[in-house]
């Protein structure tokens, strides 16, 4: 796979030369629906959307046994998930244009943020202070938006007329924001200031084939990207260099999530309704 590395200069060209490592099965086929997405790890459990049927959230233990956590009301269907430091769960509800909230230690569901001009909030990233960033693609038009959702539930449109915004991630220091455009096959990097305002938008890396979906950043600032249709997860440095290729059993990874120690990376797999795991 050849990719243009677009760090600050956008001038260098690299290819993934590291030896591929392979994933293992964690949750078998068809335990989740083909809409499996939004993995997030919290208190020794993995959570993901669309367990057994659309509009649900599943909870998976360390042995890969999945069970129903809750069913969303009002025909809502979740996509991205994130927990804040207090244990509140946030859900991107693409059907009803909401960010939903499940308060800590409960299974009640409330609308945290709503904006009728959202296309379909898709993936979400959360900062240490609880501010969310949400991608908002319009697949029919191959366009998208980028939103900030503040801790009071207010919404702020950061960018309009982007490509099909999909994966979104922040680094641990909350100094960088990453947003990818699936159809246009580019990952954008933004600087975040102390108030979490974005600036200095730069292309990090672009690809010639296949799409992209969810992303996460590890403790060293490396970006892990689900390459939809390619059947791999890429590890990309903050400078935009491909460091590692992880080969999956399925071809359609939708998102990724680390365990607390970052010794495992969980990968949700569309079409199979399964979850794979990469162990480091």
Backbone bond lengths (Angstrom), bond angles and torsions (degrees), N, CA, C in turn:
res aa  C-N    CA-C-N  psi(-1)  N-CA   C-N-CA  omega(-1)  CA-C   N-CA-C  phi
1 X - - - 1.458 - - 1.525 109.07 -
2 X 1.286 117.49 125.15 1.456 121.70 -178.63 1.515 109.22 -107.90
3 X 1.329 116.66 138.86 1.460 119.84 -175.96 1.513 109.62 -142.71
4 X 1.321 116.39 146.32 1.458 120.72 175.83 1.515 108.93 -85.95
5 X 1.319 116.76 123.23 1.446 121.98 -179.27 1.517 108.22 -91.82
6 X 1.323 114.97 122.28 1.454 118.70 -167.70 1.498 113.23 -115.07
7 X 1.311 124.33 22.07 1.452 124.37 175.73 1.506 115.07 -25.60
8 X 1.282 120.76 -134.53 1.461 122.60 -179.60 1.524 111.46 -79.26
9 X 1.317 117.06 -31.66 1.463 118.81 -174.95 1.522 112.80 -94.21
10 X 1.348 118.21 -21.65 1.477 123.22 -177.35 1.528 111.00 55.21
11 X 1.344 117.25 30.99 1.457 118.33 -172.88 1.518 113.69 -113.81
12 X 1.338 117.54 -20.07 1.460 119.21 -172.46 1.519 111.19 -91.41
13 X 1.310 116.22 153.83 1.461 121.75 178.26 1.520 108.36 -125.98
14 X 1.365 114.95 127.85 1.454 119.87 -178.31 1.517 109.29 -128.36
15 X 1.295 116.48 168.50 1.462 121.76 167.57 1.517 108.00 -134.71
16 X 1.334 114.98 155.92 1.459 119.70 -179.96 1.527 108.50 -73.70
17 X 1.320 116.72 111.83 1.454 120.36 -174.67 1.522 112.11 -110.41
18 X 1.338 119.06 -7.69 1.446 120.65 -178.04 1.521 110.58 -72.26
19 X 1.311 115.89 157.07 1.453 121.26 179.17 1.522 109.37 -71.32
20 X 1.318 116.82 130.60 1.458 121.10 -177.70 1.528 110.61 -68.29
21 X 1.298 116.83 138.76 1.451 123.47 170.91 1.519 107.94 -108.06
22 X 1.336 116.49 156.19 1.448 120.29 -171.44 1.528 111.29 -114.98
23 X 1.325 115.13 150.91 1.457 121.78 177.98 1.528 110.51 -85.72
24 X 1.331 114.99 171.10 1.463 122.68 174.34 1.528 108.32 -125.28
25 X 1.322 115.20 158.38 1.464 119.66 174.78 1.524 110.06 -69.89
26 X 1.329 116.70 136.06 1.462 121.46 175.11 1.528 110.43 -116.33
27 X 1.336 117.41 -52.40 1.463 123.36 172.80 1.521 107.31 -118.77
28 X 1.336 118.46 126.41 1.471 120.63 -174.20 1.525 113.50 -66.11
29 X 1.329 114.52 171.26 1.463 122.37 179.03 1.528 111.76 -56.96
30 X 1.342 114.38 142.93 1.462 124.07 169.80 1.526 114.61 68.27
31 X 1.321 118.40 11.28 1.469 119.97 170.56 1.530 109.07 -72.93
32 X 1.314 115.77 -39.82 1.459 122.56 169.96 1.521 108.01 -101.34
33 X 1.322 117.54 167.72 1.457 121.14 175.22 1.522 109.38 -79.81
34 X 1.316 116.03 177.78 1.458 120.37 175.24 1.524 111.64 -68.09
35 X 1.319 117.82 -8.42 1.459 122.22 175.07 1.511 113.69 -90.30
36 X 1.331 117.69 15.48 1.471 119.99 -179.50 1.526 109.79 -58.22
37 X 1.315 116.22 132.52 1.468 122.41 -173.87 1.526 109.52 -164.49
38 X 1.339 113.80 179.37 1.455 121.85 167.30 1.512 117.18 60.13
39 X 1.338 120.52 38.53 1.466 118.98 -178.24 1.526 111.05 -64.54
40 X 1.329 115.06 139.39 1.461 121.18 174.84 1.517 107.57 -148.86
41 X 1.325 117.04 139.61 1.461 122.80 -176.15 1.524 108.34 -104.82
42 X 1.344 115.81 131.72 1.463 119.85 -179.90 1.528 109.17 -153.73
43 X 1.323 115.39 124.29 1.474 122.71 176.70 1.524 112.19 50.58
44 X 1.321 114.58 55.99 1.467 123.12 173.34 1.523 114.67 68.55
45 X 1.317 117.08 14.11 1.460 120.45 176.03 1.525 109.73 -131.42
46 X 1.320 114.31 149.28 1.454 121.67 174.07 1.523 108.13 -102.53
47 X 1.320 115.88 135.65 1.460 121.93 177.45 1.525 108.20 -115.44
48 X 1.341 116.32 144.71 1.464 121.63 175.95 1.523 108.41 -154.06
49 X 1.316 115.96 156.53 1.465 120.04 -176.55 1.529 111.16 -85.32
50 X 1.340 113.94 155.19 1.462 124.03 171.08 1.523 113.04 68.27
51 X 1.331 114.69 55.45 1.453 122.33 171.85 1.529 109.10 -79.73
52 X 1.315 116.23 119.18 1.474 124.22 176.01 1.526 113.60 68.88
53 X 1.317 118.71 -37.04 1.458 122.51 177.19 1.519 109.33 -150.53
54 X 1.329 115.29 157.94 1.453 121.04 179.19 1.537 109.98 -63.82
55 X 1.329 115.98 148.06 1.450 120.38 176.47 1.510 114.26 86.03
56 X 1.317 117.33 15.77 1.453 121.50 178.80 1.527 110.21 -119.88
57 X 1.337 115.06 169.71 1.465 121.93 169.40 1.516 107.36 -127.15
58 X 1.318 115.86 129.58 1.455 121.45 179.02 1.514 111.85 -102.02
59 X 1.326 115.20 156.88 1.461 123.43 179.89 1.519 107.58 -125.88
60 X 1.331 117.14 129.21 1.463 121.87 -173.23 1.523 109.32 -121.59
61 X 1.335 116.71 130.08 1.459 119.63 179.38 1.526 110.77 -84.36
62 X 1.330 115.50 -178.62 1.468 119.91 -174.56 1.519 113.33 -67.72
63 X 1.329 116.91 -15.12 1.463 121.01 178.38 1.521 112.78 -94.18
64 X 1.341 117.00 2.14 1.449 120.74 179.49 1.518 114.10 85.65
65 X 1.336 117.75 11.29 1.465 121.12 177.89 1.524 109.19 -85.60
66 X 1.330 115.87 122.31 1.465 121.28 -175.46 1.520 110.59 -103.39
67 X 1.337 115.70 147.98 1.456 122.49 176.61 1.519 108.51 -145.69
68 X 1.319 116.18 166.46 1.457 121.28 179.02 1.520 110.44 -75.09
69 X 1.323 116.51 126.63 1.471 121.34 172.59 1.517 109.79 -90.19
70 X 1.339 118.04 -52.11 1.456 120.98 175.52 1.531 110.18 -163.35
71 X 1.318 114.26 162.26 1.456 121.84 173.76 1.525 108.06 -110.31
72 X 1.320 117.26 132.57 1.454 121.74 -177.50 1.530 110.54 -76.51
73 X 1.331 117.53 144.59 1.468 120.93 178.64 1.526 111.99 -83.20
74 X 1.333 115.75 170.29 1.476 123.28 170.02 1.517 113.73 59.41
75 X 1.319 116.90 32.48 1.468 122.46 179.19 1.523 113.44 60.97
76 X 1.320 117.09 19.33 1.462 120.60 177.18 1.522 110.67 -66.44
77 X 1.323 115.40 147.44 1.465 122.07 174.58 1.521 107.81 -130.51
78 X 1.305 116.23 125.83 1.457 120.42 -177.12 1.513 112.73 -85.56
79 X 1.316 114.86 160.21 1.457 122.56 173.06 1.532 107.78 -130.76
80 X 1.331 118.95 -90.76 1.447 120.78 178.61 1.522 112.69 -73.45
81 X 1.346 116.54 146.12 1.463 123.84 175.85 1.516 109.70 -128.63
82 X 1.341 116.55 146.49 1.461 121.72 171.76 1.527 109.27 -152.28
83 X 1.341 116.15 142.94 1.460 122.54 170.44 1.522 108.84 -102.05
84 X 1.345 116.91 143.04 1.464 119.49 170.48 1.523 109.69 -92.71
85 X 1.315 116.35 179.56 1.467 120.71 -174.61 1.524 112.70 -68.56
86 X 1.333 117.76 -16.14 1.462 121.23 177.99 1.527 112.62 -92.30
87 X 1.329 116.73 -4.09 1.459 120.02 179.31 1.508 114.59 93.23
88 X 1.332 117.53 8.08 1.460 120.21 173.66 1.524 109.22 -76.08
89 X 1.322 116.75 138.28 1.462 122.38 -179.81 1.519 109.56 -103.43
90 X 1.332 116.37 130.83 1.465 122.66 178.48 1.526 109.03 -112.14
91 X 1.327 115.96 139.30 1.461 122.80 -173.19 1.517 108.99 -130.74
92 X 1.320 117.25 125.54 1.467 121.05 172.32 1.526 107.80 -80.26
93 X 1.329 116.27 111.29 1.466 123.54 -179.32 1.522 108.16 -99.28
94 X 1.334 116.10 99.93 1.464 118.99 -173.31 1.523 113.01 -78.32
95 X 1.324 117.90 -15.93 1.465 120.29 179.91 1.527 111.36 -75.31
96 X 1.326 116.32 -45.45 1.465 120.92 -174.54 1.525 113.90 -106.80
97 X 1.338 116.99 14.35 1.474 122.05 174.09 1.529 111.63 59.73
98 X 1.327 115.59 41.00 1.460 120.91 -176.56 1.525 111.72 -121.11
99 X 1.320 114.53 158.00 1.455 121.50 154.61 1.523 105.05 -106.62
100 X 1.316 116.60 117.01 1.459 121.88 -179.90 1.523 110.20 -92.33
101 X 1.323 115.56 160.07 1.458 121.26 179.31 1.525 109.14 -134.09
102 X 1.325 115.77 134.02 1.456 122.57 170.76 1.529 106.26 -112.97
103 X 1.334 118.28 106.32 1.462 120.09 -177.71 1.522 111.79 -57.85
104 X 1.319 116.32 150.62 1.460 122.52 -178.04 1.525 111.30 -53.88
105 X 1.323 114.53 140.96 1.470 122.51 176.81 1.524 113.02 61.62
106 X 1.320 116.55 30.04 1.459 120.79 177.87 1.515 108.93 -142.49
107 X 1.323 115.12 172.51 1.458 121.25 172.13 1.524 110.59 -126.10
108 X 1.317 115.95 19.42 1.458 120.18 174.73 1.519 108.93 -80.71
109 X 1.323 116.07 148.63 1.462 121.58 -177.05 1.523 108.65 -121.93
110 X 1.333 116.57 129.25 1.457 121.32 178.75 1.516 109.73 -132.14
111 X 1.314 116.06 157.14 1.463 120.51 175.76 1.520 108.58 -80.18
112 X 1.312 116.00 118.58 1.466 121.38 179.26 1.519 110.96 -90.13
113 X 1.320 117.18 -42.64 1.469 122.18 -179.16 1.519 108.92 -145.10
114 X 1.325 115.59 142.36 1.457 121.17 178.20 1.520 109.09 -145.26
115 X 1.314 115.14 137.66 1.455 120.09 174.00 1.521 107.21 -147.76
116 X 1.325 116.07 117.54 1.469 120.25 -175.01 1.522 112.73 -66.45
117 X 1.328 117.87 -14.69 1.467 119.79 179.29 1.533 112.43 -87.53
118 X 1.331 117.23 -1.84 1.458 119.65 173.60 1.517 109.98 -69.21
119 X 1.331 116.80 140.56 1.459 121.10 173.36 1.521 109.96 -69.77
120 X 1.323 114.88 -65.68 1.467 122.60 178.57 1.526 107.68 -167.70
121 X 1.329 117.86 91.82 1.471 118.87 -178.40 1.525 110.38 -50.47
122 X 1.320 115.53 131.42 1.461 121.22 -165.76 1.529 111.54 -115.57
123 X 1.317 118.00 -84.42 1.462 121.72 176.92 1.522 109.49 -100.49
124 X 1.339 116.03 151.00 1.460 121.10 178.74 1.522 109.73 -132.21
125 X 1.315 115.38 145.77 1.460 123.19 173.69 1.521 107.57 -121.85
126 X 1.323 117.20 145.54 1.454 120.66 -177.05 1.525 110.05 -122.02
127 X 1.317 116.14 140.42 1.458 122.82 178.37 1.531 109.71 -95.95
128 X 1.318 115.64 171.23 1.461 120.30 -177.89 1.519 112.59 -61.82
129 X 1.320 117.15 -31.26 1.470 119.43 -179.52 1.519 112.75 -88.85
130 X 1.330 117.25 1.74 1.454 120.91 174.88 1.514 115.77 95.67
131 X 1.330 117.45 0.16 1.463 120.72 174.86 1.523 108.86 -72.22
132 X 1.332 116.27 137.28 1.455 122.37 -179.54 1.527 111.00 -106.65
133 X 1.337 115.42 148.35 1.460 122.20 167.00 1.525 106.83 -117.35
134 X 1.336 116.62 135.92 1.461 121.03 -176.02 1.518 110.70 -128.89
135 X 1.337 115.05 133.07 1.463 120.05 170.01 1.525 108.46 -83.36
136 X 1.331 115.95 155.03 1.464 120.26 -171.26 1.528 109.54 -150.36
137 X 1.337 116.89 78.10 1.467 119.56 -174.65 1.522 113.48 -80.27
138 X 1.330 115.23 152.62 1.452 123.31 165.40 1.522 105.84 -116.70
139 X 1.324 116.20 97.08 1.461 120.62 -171.77 1.521 111.33 -66.25
140 X 1.325 117.23 -34.09 1.474 120.00 -177.02 1.520 111.75 -64.42
141 X 1.332 116.49 -35.74 1.459 121.09 -177.53 1.528 113.51 -101.01
142 X 1.349 116.53 -1.72 1.472 121.47 -176.41 1.530 111.29 55.96
143 X 1.338 115.71 39.33 1.458 121.92 176.62 1.525 108.81 -125.21
144 X 1.320 116.04 176.87 1.453 119.06 179.36 1.507 112.82 -170.82
145 X 1.327 114.73 169.97 1.456 123.17 179.58 1.525 109.52 -128.58
146 X 1.315 114.72 165.60 1.458 122.44 174.33 1.521 107.83 -129.15
147 X 1.339 116.34 127.76 1.460 122.44 -176.66 1.522 111.33 -118.94
148 X 1.321 114.03 152.07 1.458 122.18 166.23 1.523 107.09 -112.53
149 X 1.330 116.59 131.69 1.461 121.60 176.14 1.519 107.19 -114.63
150 X 1.320 116.16 115.25 1.457 121.87 -175.90 1.521 111.36 -79.06
151 X 1.325 116.77 169.17 1.460 121.31 -174.31 1.521 113.02 -68.73
152 X 1.340 117.58 -14.76 1.463 120.18 175.02 1.526 112.06 -92.78
153 X 1.337 117.00 5.02 1.457 121.44 179.09 1.516 114.34 87.99
154 X 1.319 118.17 -1.80 1.463 120.52 177.59 1.529 109.90 -73.42
155 X 1.332 116.25 150.25 1.462 121.87 -176.44 1.521 110.10 -113.58
156 X 1.316 115.42 145.15 1.460 121.85 179.19 1.518 108.83 -135.35
157 X 1.316 117.31 120.16 1.463 121.88 177.82 1.528 108.72 -76.54
158 X 1.316 116.70 116.12 1.463 121.32 -179.06 1.518 112.40 -89.72
159 X 1.337 115.96 -40.03 1.463 120.04 179.18 1.519 109.99 -146.19
160 X 1.322 115.87 137.11 1.449 123.52 173.70 1.534 107.82 -116.19
161 X 1.313 116.60 166.57 1.472 121.47 175.27 1.525 113.13 57.71
162 X 1.330 116.13 35.47 1.459 120.29 170.49 1.526 108.60 -84.98
163 X 1.320 116.28 -178.51 1.452 120.21 169.01 1.522 109.16 -74.66
164 X 1.330 116.93 -165.25 1.467 120.63 -176.78 1.527 110.30 -74.28
165 X 1.320 115.35 85.34 1.464 121.90 -179.22 1.522 110.01 -59.92
166 X 1.317 115.63 134.33 1.462 119.51 -176.55 1.524 110.14 -139.54
167 X 1.334 118.24 -92.80 1.455 119.99 -178.88 1.517 112.00 -66.07
168 X 1.345 116.11 143.36 1.457 121.84 178.97 1.522 108.12 -144.85
169 X 1.330 116.96 139.10 1.463 121.13 -176.49 1.523 109.96 -154.47
170 X 1.334 116.16 150.74 1.459 122.07 172.84 1.527 108.77 -120.58
171 X 1.331 116.21 150.40 1.459 118.93 176.58 1.529 110.46 -81.76
172 X 1.337 115.81 170.79 1.469 120.27 -172.59 1.514 113.51 -64.97
173 X 1.309 117.65 -32.08 1.455 120.55 179.48 1.520 112.39 -82.64
174 X 1.328 116.07 -2.99 1.464 122.22 -178.71 1.519 111.87 58.20
175 X 1.328 115.81 34.59 1.464 121.10 177.99 1.529 112.12 -104.75
176 X 1.344 117.52 -11.89 1.456 122.15 -179.49 1.526 109.78 -133.70
177 X 1.326 115.08 140.99 1.453 123.39 172.82 1.525 108.02 -121.10
178 X 1.333 116.42 135.01 1.460 121.91 178.93 1.533 109.26 -119.70
179 X 1.322 116.07 134.54 1.462 122.29 178.67 1.524 107.42 -136.93
180 X 1.342 117.30 130.54 1.456 118.11 176.40 1.521 111.74 -108.60
181 X 1.325 114.96 157.08 1.456 124.09 175.37 1.525 107.28 -115.73
182 X 1.323 116.66 111.87 1.465 120.65 -169.97 1.516 113.20 -64.31
183 X 1.319 117.33 -49.81 1.458 120.23 -175.74 1.523 110.64 -70.78
184 X 1.316 117.05 -39.08 1.469 121.55 -178.29 1.531 112.33 -80.83
185 X 1.321 116.98 -12.85 1.468 123.72 172.90 1.523 112.32 60.53
186 X 1.321 115.46 47.54 1.467 120.25 177.83 1.519 109.28 -134.46
187 X 1.335 116.26 143.82 1.463 122.46 171.87 1.521 107.82 -108.67
188 X 1.323 115.73 125.98 1.463 122.08 178.49 1.518 110.08 -99.71
189 X 1.330 114.85 143.66 1.457 122.39 176.71 1.529 108.88 -117.80
190 X 1.330 115.83 132.39 1.463 122.38 176.48 1.531 109.33 -119.82
191 X 1.314 116.21 150.70 1.457 120.86 166.56 1.518 108.99 -84.94
192 X 1.342 116.27 143.35 1.459 122.57 172.91 1.526 108.27 -115.07
193 X 1.329 116.55 130.80 1.457 119.25 176.62 1.526 110.06 -88.99
194 X 1.323 117.06 -173.72 1.464 121.14 -175.60 1.520 112.77 -64.83
195 X 1.332 116.76 -20.07 1.472 121.05 177.13 1.526 111.82 -100.34
196 X 1.335 116.24 10.23 1.468 123.55 178.39 1.526 113.07 65.19
197 X 1.327 115.94 30.42 1.455 120.84 170.89 1.530 108.79 -84.53
198 X 1.343 116.85 144.73 1.463 120.66 -178.61 1.528 111.00 -92.36
199 X 1.336 115.05 149.60 1.462 121.77 175.19 1.520 108.79 -160.98
200 X 1.340 116.00 173.68 1.458 123.22 171.80 1.530 112.37 53.74
201 X 1.314 116.46 52.67 1.462 121.10 178.47 1.518 110.40 -65.74
202 X 1.351 115.65 127.52 1.461 121.32 -179.17 1.515 109.55 -139.47
203 X 1.349 118.42 142.67 1.467 119.19 171.72 1.524 110.27 -71.01
204 X 1.324 117.15 129.47 1.462 121.15 178.68 1.518 110.91 -87.75
205 X 1.353 116.38 -46.08 1.458 121.39 -177.87 1.526 108.48 -161.34
206 X 1.324 117.50 146.15 1.458 122.44 174.52 1.529 108.94 -127.21
207 X 1.337 115.81 158.87 1.460 121.68 -177.50 1.518 110.08 -128.11
208 X 1.338 115.15 157.28 1.464 121.92 -179.88 1.521 112.40 -93.34
209 X 1.332 117.41 -16.52 1.459 119.45 -175.96 1.530 110.09 -148.19
210 X 1.311 114.89 162.76 1.459 124.31 176.45 1.539 112.29 62.36
211 X 1.329 114.15 159.75 1.451 120.29 -179.15 1.519 111.98 -94.58
212 X 1.323 114.10 -176.06 1.458 121.57 175.53 1.512 108.44 -132.81
213 X 1.334 115.12 152.75 1.459 119.47 176.64 1.525 108.28 -133.02
214 X 1.331 118.83 -127.58 1.458 121.05 -171.70 1.518 114.02 -67.68
215 X 1.353 114.61 159.70 1.463 121.51 -177.77 1.536 109.16 -143.85
216 X 1.336 115.88 155.42 1.461 123.14 170.98 1.529 108.56 -144.17
217 X 1.325 116.06 156.46 1.463 122.54 177.75 1.519 108.74 -113.11
218 X 1.343 117.24 133.80 1.463 120.22 179.04 1.523 111.26 -86.19
219 X 1.342 115.83 -178.50 1.468 120.83 -175.74 1.521 113.32 -66.58
220 X 1.328 117.25 -17.58 1.472 121.06 178.81 1.532 112.04 -95.88
221 X 1.312 116.84 2.44 1.462 120.47 178.13 1.517 114.51 88.49
222 X 1.346 117.20 7.65 1.466 120.51 177.90 1.524 109.89 -82.83
223 X 1.313 115.17 144.96 1.456 122.29 -176.12 1.530 109.64 -101.19
224 X 1.336 116.30 130.71 1.461 122.38 176.60 1.525 107.70 -107.82
225 X 1.339 116.51 123.30 1.457 121.74 -169.21 1.523 110.15 -123.63
226 X 1.326 116.96 129.44 1.458 122.22 173.87 1.525 108.58 -79.26
227 X 1.333 116.28 119.87 1.464 121.86 -179.49 1.521 107.93 -99.45
228 X 1.319 115.17 93.76 1.460 122.82 -175.03 1.525 110.46 -66.07
229 X 1.322 115.44 127.66 1.456 120.88 -178.27 1.521 113.71 91.20
230 X 1.326 116.47 -20.19 1.459 120.64 -179.88 1.525 112.17 -95.22
231 X 1.335 116.59 -17.71 1.453 120.11 178.71 1.508 114.17 69.64
232 X 1.336 116.95 30.92 1.462 120.75 179.13 1.530 110.58 -140.10
233 X 1.329 113.85 158.98 1.457 122.70 165.79 1.525 106.37 -111.48
234 X 1.318 117.17 132.04 1.460 121.37 176.32 1.518 110.82 -104.74
235 X 1.313 115.83 138.54 1.466 123.08 170.36 1.517 107.17 -100.09
236 X 1.331 116.95 120.51 1.464 122.61 -173.32 1.521 109.13 -123.33
237 X 1.304 116.81 132.92 1.459 121.43 -178.63 1.527 111.04 -73.12
238 X 1.349 118.18 164.23 1.460 120.44 176.27 1.528 113.50 -61.18
239 X 1.339 116.50 -18.00 1.463 120.62 177.24 1.525 111.91 -89.40
240 X 1.333 118.10 -2.33 1.453 120.79 177.84 1.510 115.13 91.79
241 X 1.331 118.50 18.31 1.465 121.81 179.44 1.527 109.83 -99.49
242 X 1.336 116.70 134.22 1.460 121.09 176.13 1.529 108.80 -72.71
243 X 1.330 115.48 119.42 1.459 121.35 -177.60 1.520 113.29 -97.97
244 X 1.332 116.26 -30.74 1.463 119.84 -173.77 1.523 109.82 -157.25
245 X 1.319 116.14 146.10 1.458 123.20 173.49 1.520 108.69 -117.77
246 X 1.310 116.87 126.87 1.466 122.70 177.47 1.527 108.17 -110.96
247 X 1.324 116.68 118.70 1.453 122.27 -176.16 1.530 110.27 -88.74
248 X 1.340 115.75 133.22 1.457 122.30 -177.43 1.524 110.77 -103.82
249 X 1.329 116.37 164.50 1.459 120.91 174.50 1.521 110.40 -73.63
250 X 1.334 116.52 -45.11 1.459 121.49 177.30 1.515 111.60 -89.05
251 X 1.331 115.22 169.76 1.463 121.03 -176.92 1.528 113.54 -102.66
252 X 1.321 118.27 -6.66 1.461 120.14 -169.35 1.529 112.55 -127.69
253 X 1.341 117.30 68.06 1.465 119.58 175.55 1.530 110.85 -70.60
254 X 1.342 115.75 137.06 1.462 119.74 -178.76 1.527 113.37 -105.33
255 X 1.331 117.68 -28.57 1.461 118.21 -179.12 1.520 109.53 -168.66
256 X 1.331 114.94 169.64 1.465 121.57 -175.46 1.521 110.15 -138.88
257 X 1.341 115.68 154.66 1.465 121.17 176.78 1.521 109.36 -153.85
258 X 1.322 116.79 139.23 1.457 122.60 176.04 1.522 111.40 -87.15
259 X 1.342 116.14 152.99 1.458 119.31 162.69 1.528 108.58 -76.88
260 X 1.319 117.04 175.27 1.471 120.23 -173.31 1.523 112.22 -61.05
261 X 1.322 116.70 -38.07 1.472 120.54 -176.88 1.529 112.58 -83.89
262 X 1.324 116.37 -5.99 1.460 122.82 -175.66 1.523 112.16 56.71
263 X 1.330 114.88 37.10 1.462 121.27 173.06 1.528 111.06 -98.14
264 X 1.342 116.05 -9.62 1.461 121.60 179.34 1.524 109.20 -138.32
265 X 1.327 114.28 144.12 1.463 121.28 174.03 1.521 107.63 -122.59
266 X 1.325 116.22 118.31 1.457 122.14 -179.85 1.527 109.33 -91.72
267 X 1.342 116.06 139.18 1.461 121.67 -174.68 1.529 108.82 -128.86
268 X 1.333 117.08 119.65 1.459 120.61 175.35 1.524 109.21 -82.31
269 X 1.352 115.56 139.66 1.461 121.10 -170.43 1.525 110.71 -122.93
270 X 1.330 116.06 106.87 1.459 121.05 175.88 1.528 109.85 -65.13
271 X 1.312 116.38 159.96 1.465 126.27 -178.09 1.517 111.19 74.48
272 X 1.324 119.06 -41.73 1.465 121.42 177.88 1.527 111.97 -87.58
273 X 1.326 118.22 -21.73 1.458 120.11 -175.51 1.516 111.72 62.31
274 X 1.323 115.97 36.47 1.454 122.50 -172.84 1.531 110.18 -125.74
275 X 1.335 114.65 171.88 1.468 121.45 173.40 1.513 108.37 -130.37
276 X 1.309 117.35 128.73 1.460 122.76 175.45 1.524 109.39 -105.80
277 X 1.317 116.76 164.79 1.458 120.96 179.30 1.527 109.15 -135.59
278 X 1.318 115.02 139.22 1.464 122.86 173.17 1.525 106.56 -110.24
279 X 1.322 116.28 126.01 1.461 121.44 -179.46 1.520 109.28 -106.26
280 X 1.326 115.63 132.43 1.464 120.71 -177.01 1.520 110.93 -98.63
